[in-house]
Amino acid sequence: MSMQMVKRFGSLGEALAAQPLDRLAVMGASSHIERSFVCLQMAIDHILRGRIADKCVLSNEEAVIEYLRATMAFAPVEQMRVLFLNAANHLLVDEVMASGTVSSVHIYPREVLKRCLDVGATAILLVHNHPSGRPAPSKADKTMTTQIAEAARWFGIAVHDHLIVAREGWVSFRRAGYL
């Protein structure tokens, strides 16, 4: 079965990120195989999230990137995730705040900042994926990041970075000079 899944979806990562009904179409009505896929994805998420829990997220870049790529690089639609951090840059909450289409996702600065205040975050790390496989930021990505960063400044909330993760790699807005 696994070779059929890889052939249909392109890789194990893409098979794990596929919609359950799409996997069932390949496997037939094998719900026990679907449960195995769900359990495998949960185990991977748990292991990778454990590598960043209770640690300074900014000093553990490799683990953060591994976690983000595993959780969203192969998703079929764009997702906007926010990692909410405390004053020591430890992870408070990891939340997918919006899901979009295959080529776009939008999030409102107001909603991000409201959630920051709800959880007591003093900093955030913005993350989204590009299902196309290429992590290059669009003009809309840059505009959205600027809007969120400007609004956050008024509340004393730092936007440490905006990362785009994809099958072919990742981009840091901070490193690229966009933030």
TIZAVEX-646274 format. One record per residue (C-alpha): x, y, z; chain; residue number from 1; residue in one letter. Coordinates in steps of 0.25 Angstrom, whole numbers. Layout:
<nodes>
node px: X&py: Y&pz: Z&chaine: A&num: NUM&residu: A
...
</nodes>
This chain:
<nodes>
node px: 0&py: 0&pz: 0&chaine: A&num: 1&residu: M
node px: 11&py: 10&pz: 3&chaine: A&num: 2&residu: S
node px: 17&py: 10&pz: -11&chaine: A&num: 3&residu: M
node px: 3&py: 13&pz: -16&chaine: A&num: 4&residu: Q
node px: 2&py: 24&pz: -7&chaine: A&num: 5&residu: M
node px: 15&py: 30&pz: -11&chaine: A&num: 6&residu: V
node px: 12&py: 28&pz: -25&chaine: A&num: 7&residu: K
node px: -1&py: 35&pz: -24&chaine: A&num: 8&residu: R
node px: 3&py: 47&pz: -15&chaine: A&num: 9&residu: F
node px: 18&py: 48&pz: -19&chaine: A&num: 10&residu: G
node px: 24&py: 46&pz: -5&chaine: A&num: 11&residu: S
node px: 21&py: 41&pz: 9&chaine: A&num: 12&residu: L
node px: 20&py: 55&pz: 14&chaine: A&num: 13&residu: G
node px: 10&py: 58&pz: 3&chaine: A&num: 14&residu: E
node px: 2&py: 45&pz: 6&chaine: A&num: 15&residu: A
node px: 2&py: 49&pz: 21&chaine: A&num: 16&residu: L
node px: -3&py: 63&pz: 18&chaine: A&num: 17&residu: A
node px: -14&py: 58&pz: 8&chaine: A&num: 18&residu: A
node px: -28&py: 59&pz: 12&chaine: A&num: 19&residu: Q
node px: -33&py: 46&pz: 18&chaine: A&num: 20&residu: P
node px: -43&py: 43&pz: 7&chaine: A&num: 21&residu: L
node px: -32&py: 44&pz: -4&chaine: A&num: 22&residu: D
node px: -24&py: 34&pz: 4&chaine: A&num: 23&residu: R
node px: -36&py: 25&pz: 5&chaine: A&num: 24&residu: L
node px: -38&py: 26&pz: -10&chaine: A&num: 25&residu: A
node px: -25&py: 20&pz: -12&chaine: A&num: 26&residu: V
node px: -26&py: 10&pz: -1&chaine: A&num: 27&residu: M
node px: -40&py: 6&pz: -3&chaine: A&num: 28&residu: G
node px: -48&py: 5&pz: 10&chaine: A&num: 29&residu: A
node px: -37&py: 1&pz: 19&chaine: A&num: 30&residu: S
node px: -40&py: 10&pz: 31&chaine: A&num: 31&residu: S
node px: -29&py: 3&pz: 39&chaine: A&num: 32&residu: H
node px: -18&py: 8&pz: 29&chaine: A&num: 33&residu: I
node px: -24&py: 22&pz: 30&chaine: A&num: 34&residu: E
node px: -24&py: 21&pz: 46&chaine: A&num: 35&residu: R
node px: -9&py: 17&pz: 44&chaine: A&num: 36&residu: S
node px: -6&py: 30&pz: 36&chaine: A&num: 37&residu: F
node px: -13&py: 38&pz: 46&chaine: A&num: 38&residu: V
node px: -5&py: 32&pz: 57&chaine: A&num: 39&residu: C
node px: 8&py: 34&pz: 50&chaine: A&num: 40&residu: L
node px: 5&py: 48&pz: 47&chaine: A&num: 41&residu: Q
node px: 1&py: 51&pz: 62&chaine: A&num: 42&residu: M
node px: 14&py: 44&pz: 66&chaine: A&num: 43&residu: A
node px: 23&py: 52&pz: 57&chaine: A&num: 44&residu: I
node px: 16&py: 65&pz: 62&chaine: A&num: 45&residu: D
node px: 18&py: 61&pz: 76&chaine: A&num: 46&residu: H
node px: 33&py: 57&pz: 75&chaine: A&num: 47&residu: I
node px: 36&py: 70&pz: 67&chaine: A&num: 48&residu: L
node px: 28&py: 79&pz: 76&chaine: A&num: 49&residu: R
node px: 35&py: 73&pz: 88&chaine: A&num: 50&residu: G
node px: 48&py: 78&pz: 82&chaine: A&num: 51&residu: R
node px: 43&py: 92&pz: 83&chaine: A&num: 52&residu: I
node px: 35&py: 92&pz: 96&chaine: A&num: 53&residu: A
node px: 40&py: 99&pz: 108&chaine: A&num: 54&residu: D
node px: 52&py: 104&pz: 100&chaine: A&num: 55&residu: K
node px: 55&py: 118&pz: 95&chaine: A&num: 56&residu: C
node px: 50&py: 116&pz: 81&chaine: A&num: 57&residu: V
node px: 59&py: 126&pz: 75&chaine: A&num: 58&residu: L
node px: 71&py: 119&pz: 79&chaine: A&num: 59&residu: S
node px: 66&py: 106&pz: 74&chaine: A&num: 60&residu: N
node px: 64&py: 109&pz: 59&chaine: A&num: 61&residu: E
node px: 67&py: 96&pz: 53&chaine: A&num: 62&residu: E
node px: 57&py: 89&pz: 62&chaine: A&num: 63&residu: A
node px: 46&py: 100&pz: 59&chaine: A&num: 64&residu: V
node px: 48&py: 98&pz: 44&chaine: A&num: 65&residu: I
node px: 48&py: 83&pz: 45&chaine: A&num: 66&residu: E
node px: 35&py: 84&pz: 53&chaine: A&num: 67&residu: Y
node px: 28&py: 94&pz: 43&chaine: A&num: 68&residu: L
node px: 32&py: 87&pz: 31&chaine: A&num: 69&residu: R
node px: 27&py: 74&pz: 36&chaine: A&num: 70&residu: A
node px: 14&py: 80&pz: 40&chaine: A&num: 71&residu: T
node px: 11&py: 89&pz: 28&chaine: A&num: 72&residu: M
node px: 20&py: 89&pz: 17&chaine: A&num: 73&residu: A
node px: 12&py: 78&pz: 10&chaine: A&num: 74&residu: F
node px: -2&py: 83&pz: 13&chaine: A&num: 75&residu: A
node px: -11&py: 84&pz: 0&chaine: A&num: 76&residu: P
node px: -15&py: 99&pz: 4&chaine: A&num: 77&residu: V
node px: -8&py: 111&pz: 10&chaine: A&num: 78&residu: E
node px: -9&py: 112&pz: 25&chaine: A&num: 79&residu: Q
node px: -5&py: 123&pz: 34&chaine: A&num: 80&residu: M
node px: 1&py: 119&pz: 47&chaine: A&num: 81&residu: R
node px: 6&py: 128&pz: 58&chaine: A&num: 82&residu: V
node px: 15&py: 123&pz: 69&chaine: A&num: 83&residu: L
node px: 12&py: 132&pz: 81&chaine: A&num: 84&residu: F
node px: 24&py: 134&pz: 91&chaine: A&num: 85&residu: L
node px: 26&py: 139&pz: 105&chaine: A&num: 86&residu: N
node px: 37&py: 149&pz: 109&chaine: A&num: 87&residu: A
node px: 47&py: 138&pz: 109&chaine: A&num: 88&residu: A
node px: 43&py: 134&pz: 95&chaine: A&num: 89&residu: N
node px: 38&py: 121&pz: 100&chaine: A&num: 90&residu: H
node px: 26&py: 115&pz: 92&chaine: A&num: 91&residu: L
node px: 12&py: 119&pz: 99&chaine: A&num: 92&residu: L
node px: 3&py: 114&pz: 88&chaine: A&num: 93&residu: V
node px: 4&py: 109&pz: 73&chaine: A&num: 94&residu: D
node px: -8&py: 112&pz: 66&chaine: A&num: 95&residu: E
node px: -13&py: 111&pz: 51&chaine: A&num: 96&residu: V
node px: -20&py: 124&pz: 50&chaine: A&num: 97&residu: M
node px: -25&py: 123&pz: 36&chaine: A&num: 98&residu: A
node px: -26&py: 114&pz: 24&chaine: A&num: 99&residu: S
node px: -27&py: 119&pz: 10&chaine: A&num: 100&residu: G
node px: -26&py: 113&pz: -4&chaine: A&num: 101&residu: T
node px: -15&py: 106&pz: -12&chaine: A&num: 102&residu: V
node px: -9&py: 120&pz: -14&chaine: A&num: 103&residu: S
node px: -13&py: 130&pz: -3&chaine: A&num: 104&residu: S
node px: -16&py: 132&pz: 11&chaine: A&num: 105&residu: V
node px: -20&py: 144&pz: 18&chaine: A&num: 106&residu: H
node px: -20&py: 148&pz: 33&chaine: A&num: 107&residu: I
node px: -24&py: 160&pz: 40&chaine: A&num: 108&residu: Y
node px: -15&py: 168&pz: 49&chaine: A&num: 109&residu: P
node px: -26&py: 171&pz: 59&chaine: A&num: 110&residu: R
node px: -28&py: 156&pz: 61&chaine: A&num: 111&residu: E
node px: -14&py: 153&pz: 63&chaine: A&num: 112&residu: V
node px: -12&py: 164&pz: 73&chaine: A&num: 113&residu: L
node px: -25&py: 160&pz: 80&chaine: A&num: 114&residu: K
node px: -20&py: 146&pz: 82&chaine: A&num: 115&residu: R
node px: -6&py: 151&pz: 86&chaine: A&num: 116&residu: C
node px: -13&py: 159&pz: 97&chaine: A&num: 117&residu: L
node px: -22&py: 147&pz: 101&chaine: A&num: 118&residu: D
node px: -10&py: 137&pz: 103&chaine: A&num: 119&residu: V
node px: 0&py: 148&pz: 109&chaine: A&num: 120&residu: G
node px: 10&py: 147&pz: 97&chaine: A&num: 121&residu: A
node px: 20&py: 158&pz: 96&chaine: A&num: 122&residu: T
node px: 26&py: 153&pz: 83&chaine: A&num: 123&residu: A
node px: 21&py: 145&pz: 71&chaine: A&num: 124&residu: I
node px: 27&py: 137&pz: 60&chaine: A&num: 125&residu: L
node px: 18&py: 137&pz: 47&chaine: A&num: 126&residu: L
node px: 18&py: 125&pz: 38&chaine: A&num: 127&residu: V
node px: 11&py: 120&pz: 26&chaine: A&num: 128&residu: H
node px: 13&py: 110&pz: 15&chaine: A&num: 129&residu: N
node px: 14&py: 110&pz: 0&chaine: A&num: 130&residu: H
node px: 7&py: 97&pz: -6&chaine: A&num: 131&residu: P
node px: 14&py: 101&pz: -19&chaine: A&num: 132&residu: S
node px: 27&py: 96&pz: -13&chaine: A&num: 133&residu: G
node px: 34&py: 109&pz: -14&chaine: A&num: 134&residu: R
node px: 36&py: 117&pz: -2&chaine: A&num: 135&residu: P
node px: 38&py: 131&pz: -9&chaine: A&num: 136&residu: A
node px: 30&py: 142&pz: -3&chaine: A&num: 137&residu: P
node px: 19&py: 149&pz: -11&chaine: A&num: 138&residu: S
node px: 16&py: 164&pz: -10&chaine: A&num: 139&residu: K
node px: 3&py: 161&pz: -2&chaine: A&num: 140&residu: A
node px: 12&py: 153&pz: 8&chaine: A&num: 141&residu: D
node px: 21&py: 165&pz: 10&chaine: A&num: 142&residu: K
node px: 10&py: 174&pz: 11&chaine: A&num: 143&residu: T
node px: 2&py: 166&pz: 21&chaine: A&num: 144&residu: M
node px: 15&py: 164&pz: 29&chaine: A&num: 145&residu: T
node px: 18&py: 179&pz: 30&chaine: A&num: 146&residu: T
node px: 3&py: 182&pz: 34&chaine: A&num: 147&residu: Q
node px: 4&py: 172&pz: 45&chaine: A&num: 148&residu: I
node px: 18&py: 177&pz: 50&chaine: A&num: 149&residu: A
node px: 14&py: 191&pz: 50&chaine: A&num: 150&residu: E
node px: 1&py: 188&pz: 58&chaine: A&num: 151&residu: A
node px: 9&py: 179&pz: 68&chaine: A&num: 152&residu: A
node px: 19&py: 191&pz: 71&chaine: A&num: 153&residu: R
node px: 7&py: 199&pz: 77&chaine: A&num: 154&residu: W
node px: 5&py: 188&pz: 87&chaine: A&num: 155&residu: F
node px: 19&py: 185&pz: 90&chaine: A&num: 156&residu: G
node px: 19&py: 172&pz: 83&chaine: A&num: 157&residu: I
node px: 31&py: 167&pz: 75&chaine: A&num: 158&residu: A
node px: 30&py: 161&pz: 62&chaine: A&num: 159&residu: V
node px: 42&py: 153&pz: 62&chaine: A&num: 160&residu: H
node px: 41&py: 147&pz: 48&chaine: A&num: 161&residu: D
node px: 31&py: 142&pz: 37&chaine: A&num: 162&residu: H
node px: 35&py: 129&pz: 31&chaine: A&num: 163&residu: L
node px: 30&py: 122&pz: 19&chaine: A&num: 164&residu: I
node px: 32&py: 107&pz: 18&chaine: A&num: 165&residu: V
node px: 30&py: 98&pz: 6&chaine: A&num: 166&residu: A
node px: 35&py: 85&pz: 0&chaine: A&num: 167&residu: R
node px: 47&py: 92&pz: -6&chaine: A&num: 168&residu: E
node px: 52&py: 99&pz: 6&chaine: A&num: 169&residu: G
node px: 48&py: 111&pz: 14&chaine: A&num: 170&residu: W
node px: 50&py: 126&pz: 15&chaine: A&num: 171&residu: V
node px: 52&py: 136&pz: 27&chaine: A&num: 172&residu: S
node px: 47&py: 150&pz: 25&chaine: A&num: 173&residu: F
node px: 57&py: 155&pz: 35&chaine: A&num: 174&residu: R
node px: 69&py: 149&pz: 28&chaine: A&num: 175&residu: R
node px: 64&py: 153&pz: 14&chaine: A&num: 176&residu: A
node px: 62&py: 168&pz: 19&chaine: A&num: 177&residu: G
node px: 47&py: 169&pz: 18&chaine: A&num: 178&residu: Y
node px: 45&py: 171&pz: 33&chaine: A&num: 179&residu: L
</nodes>
